Amino acid sequence: MNDLTIKGNWNELKGKLKQKYSDLTDDDLTFSEGKEDELFGRLQKKLGKTKDEIKKELADL
C-alpha cells in the first residue's frame, strides 16, 4: 500500500483498525502528511508487529 492510498482511505482504515485492535487510540492513529514513519513507529510499538506486517495488514483491510 502506498502513501497516497493511505491518505485517501485513512479514515476508513482507521475505523477498521480501531475495531480490530480496541486498545488503539486516536493519538496512535494520527496521520500527518510526511510523517508516515512516525505513524508506523507508533503502530509497531503498540501492536508488536514489524513495519512490513503492518503495511500488509493495512493492504488487507
Residue pairs with C-beta under 8 A, 6 or more apart in sequence:
1 55
1 58
1 59
3 36
6 13
6 31
6 36
6 58
7 31
7 33
10 31
13 58
13 61
14 29
14 31
16 61
17 24
17 29
17 58
17 61
18 24
18 29
21 46
21 47
23 46
24 43
24 46
24 47
27 42
28 42
28 43
28 46
29 39
29 42
29 43
30 39
31 39
32 38
32 39
40 51
40 54
40 55
43 49
43 54
44 50
44 51
44 54
47 54
49 57
